[in-house]
Amino acid sequence: MAESKLLLLRARPAEKYLISFVPMTLTRVLTALVLMPLAIVIVLFGSTAMVAIAVSVLTVLALWEYFALGDAIGHRAYRLWTTACSLLLIAQQWRVTKPFAYVVVASFTDQPKTPGLSAQAAAASQRIATVYSPGSLILLFVLGLTTLTLFTRRPLVESLPAAGISSSALLLVAFPLSFAVPLHGYRLGGPRLLLFALATTWAADTVAYFVGRSLGRHPLAPKISPKKTWEGSMGGLVGSLLIAYAFHFWIFIPLPHLFAMAFLGNIAGQMGDLLESACKRSAGVKDSGGLLPGHGGILDRIDALILCIPVIWYYLVLVNPPTV
């Protein structure tokens, strides 16, 4: 270690770049080579329940890194309550991908023989839609937050920071990331569509990293992330579009729609990346954690996915692109 530091001090600028860049890049690549196949296997060959479990693990790890960022600026979250509600939210997202037997049976039963059954089915549907809506979970979260604020032994001066960091953790991390579950359970090729979201983000991150390192000259958001450049951003966008073109041989959605999803997902992903950078800069840290060598923490690895996945999900639901 001492010898490498001595070499770095004595080296010329170009040599310093190589001495620091090559080992870091190699570590980054090796970590990705371990994690990417695991993610691909879970997405393509695992059930939606298995994906929900994987998302739960990632969410818990990401939340605790986010809580640590809050601790760094003196904002202590209600960790257990926020984590519990986040896991309930993921369970909700998984449950709505499965048919509700009572509603299905009631809807298709011979109506003349059972008067009022259609009204019962409609009422059951409304109850189910209410119970399993994200709004119900957020209301439960707020009620619990209120209870903790009123009856906790924490000083009152901590009430607002604790509520703020807890709420932002649920809304900025757990809620958007939970859409990976319904995307995997999507009726037409859900696993491939989730892999599409992952691949476009991975390609964008990789291309942006190397293009930004080699060609980057114009800062993208110097106050938030000084190393990010417009050249890297554009390179990442091209990487996402190339992945969309490659996937059109495998996903039976017209290419223009795949390009649109890749474009919107990339923009959302870059916004998520900058949002996480802003949180880290606010906390005065470089990485959200150290769990992943060469990448930092879990949040550093999934920051772009957090917003990319729900944007692709809503595109599918709202636009409803035709199949070819």
Solvent accessible surface area in square Angstrom, and as a share of the most:
residue,aa,sasa,rsa
1,M,179,0.80
2,A,78,0.61
3,E,138,0.62
4,S,52,0.33
5,K,121,0.51
6,L,82,0.41
7,L,110,0.55
8,L,64,0.32
9,L,139,0.69
10,R,180,0.66
11,A,16,0.12
12,R,182,0.66
13,P,113,0.71
14,A,73,0.57
15,E,80,0.36
16,K,80,0.34
17,Y,86,0.33
18,L,101,0.50
19,I,62,0.32
20,S,58,0.37
21,F,29,0.12
22,V,81,0.47
23,P,75,0.47
24,M,74,0.33
25,T,17,0.10
26,L,105,0.52
27,T,50,0.29
28,R,62,0.23
29,V,63,0.36
30,L,99,0.49
31,T,15,0.09
32,A,23,0.18
33,L,110,0.55
34,V,106,0.61
35,L,60,0.30
36,M,68,0.30
37,P,67,0.42
38,L,102,0.51
39,A,29,0.23
40,I,56,0.29
41,V,80,0.46
42,I,39,0.20
43,V,8,0.05
44,L,51,0.26
45,F,161,0.67
46,G,12,0.11
47,S,66,0.43
48,T,16,0.09
49,A,40,0.31
50,M,97,0.43
51,V,4,0.02
52,A,9,0.07
53,I,116,0.59
54,A,29,0.22
55,V,10,0.06
56,S,23,0.15
57,V,84,0.48
58,L,64,0.32
59,T,0,0.00
60,V,45,0.26
61,L,71,0.35
62,A,0,0.00
63,L,0,0.00
64,W,96,0.34
65,E,22,0.10
66,Y,16,0.06
67,F,0,0.00
68,A,48,0.37
69,L,11,0.06
70,G,0,0.00
71,D,59,0.31
72,A,58,0.45
73,I,76,0.39
74,G,53,0.51
75,H,62,0.28
76,R,108,0.39
77,A,3,0.02
78,Y,15,0.06
79,R,63,0.23
80,L,143,0.71
81,W,66,0.23
82,T,0,0.00
83,T,16,0.09
84,A,44,0.34
85,C,0,0.00
86,S,0,0.00
87,L,70,0.35
88,L,86,0.43
89,L,2,0.01
90,I,2,0.01
91,A,50,0.39
92,Q,24,0.11
93,Q,15,0.07
94,W,81,0.28
95,R,65,0.24
96,V,67,0.39
97,T,40,0.23
98,K,82,0.35
99,P,104,0.66
100,F,38,0.16
101,A,75,0.58
102,Y,112,0.42
103,V,29,0.17
104,V,69,0.39
105,V,99,0.57
106,A,4,0.03
107,S,57,0.37
108,F,172,0.72
109,T,49,0.29
110,D,73,0.38
111,Q,64,0.28
112,P,115,0.72
113,K,162,0.69
114,T,52,0.30
115,P,118,0.74
116,G,44,0.42
117,L,28,0.14
118,S,67,0.43
119,A,69,0.54
120,Q,95,0.42
121,A,8,0.06
122,A,63,0.49
123,A,41,0.32
124,A,5,0.04
125,S,45,0.29
126,Q,129,0.58
127,R,147,0.54
128,I,39,0.20
129,A,66,0.51
130,T,79,0.46
131,V,91,0.52
132,Y,65,0.25
133,S,35,0.22
134,P,48,0.30
135,G,46,0.45
136,S,35,0.23
137,L,7,0.03
138,I,57,0.29
139,L,107,0.53
140,L,74,0.37
141,F,5,0.02
142,V,72,0.41
143,L,102,0.51
144,G,13,0.12
145,L,17,0.08
146,T,63,0.37
147,T,72,0.42
148,L,59,0.29
149,T,35,0.20
150,L,124,0.62
151,F,161,0.67
152,T,44,0.26
153,R,243,0.89
154,R,56,0.20
155,P,74,0.47
156,L,148,0.74
157,V,126,0.72
158,E,42,0.19
159,S,19,0.12
160,L,146,0.73
161,P,34,0.21
162,A,1,0.01
163,A,24,0.19
164,G,39,0.37
165,I,19,0.10
166,S,0,0.00
167,S,32,0.21
168,S,28,0.18
169,A,0,0.00
170,L,2,0.01
171,L,87,0.43
172,L,64,0.32
173,V,4,0.02
174,A,0,0.00
175,F,54,0.22
176,P,8,0.05
177,L,6,0.03
178,S,0,0.00
179,F,10,0.04
180,A,5,0.04
181,V,0,0.00
182,P,7,0.04
183,L,0,0.00
184,H,8,0.03
185,G,30,0.29
186,Y,21,0.08
187,R,158,0.58
188,L,90,0.45
189,G,39,0.38
190,G,0,0.00
191,P,43,0.27
192,R,85,0.31
193,L,0,0.00
194,L,5,0.02
195,L,13,0.07
196,F,0,0.00
197,A,0,0.00
198,L,17,0.08
199,A,15,0.11
200,T,4,0.02
201,T,7,0.04
202,W,40,0.14
203,A,18,0.14
204,A,10,0.08
205,D,33,0.17
206,T,71,0.41
207,V,50,0.28
208,A,30,0.23
209,Y,38,0.14
210,F,84,0.35
211,V,36,0.21
212,G,18,0.17
213,R,79,0.29
214,S,68,0.44
215,L,111,0.55
216,G,15,0.15
217,R,169,0.62
218,H,114,0.51
219,P,70,0.44
220,L,36,0.18
221,A,18,0.14
222,P,77,0.48
223,K,179,0.76
224,I,61,0.31
225,S,14,0.09
226,P,73,0.46
227,K,162,0.69
228,K,59,0.25
229,T,17,0.10
230,W,129,0.45
231,E,43,0.19
232,G,4,0.04
233,S,10,0.06
234,M,93,0.41
235,G,11,0.10
236,G,1,0.01
237,L,23,0.12
238,V,81,0.47
239,G,4,0.04
240,S,0,0.00
241,L,54,0.27
242,L,117,0.58
243,I,44,0.22
244,A,0,0.00
245,Y,106,0.40
246,A,54,0.42
247,F,22,0.09
248,H,52,0.23
249,F,141,0.59
250,W,85,0.30
251,I,10,0.05
252,F,126,0.52
253,I,13,0.07
254,P,26,0.16
255,L,42,0.21
256,P,96,0.61
257,H,42,0.19
258,L,0,0.00
259,F,71,0.30
260,A,32,0.25
261,M,0,0.00
262,A,1,0.01
263,F,90,0.38
264,L,74,0.37
265,G,2,0.02
266,N,10,0.05
267,I,66,0.33
268,A,9,0.07
269,G,5,0.05
270,Q,40,0.18
271,M,117,0.52
272,G,5,0.04
273,D,29,0.15
274,L,37,0.18
275,L,71,0.35
276,E,12,0.05
277,S,10,0.07
278,A,35,0.27
279,C,30,0.18
280,K,26,0.11
281,R,130,0.47
282,S,73,0.47
283,A,14,0.11
284,G,67,0.65
285,V,60,0.34
286,K,158,0.67
287,D,56,0.29
288,S,10,0.07
289,G,28,0.27
290,G,71,0.68
291,L,104,0.52
292,L,18,0.09
293,P,80,0.50
294,G,30,0.29
295,H,20,0.09
296,G,8,0.08
297,G,0,0.00
298,I,10,0.05
299,L,3,0.02
300,D,24,0.13
301,R,45,0.17
302,I,9,0.04
303,D,10,0.05
304,A,6,0.04
305,L,15,0.08
306,I,10,0.05
307,L,52,0.26
308,C,1,0.01
309,I,3,0.02
310,P,14,0.09
311,V,50,0.29
312,I,0,0.00
313,W,46,0.16
314,Y,104,0.40
315,Y,28,0.11
316,L,1,0.00
317,V,69,0.40
318,L,137,0.68
319,V,70,0.40
320,N,85,0.44
321,P,11,0.07
322,P,81,0.51
323,T,76,0.44
324,V,120,0.69
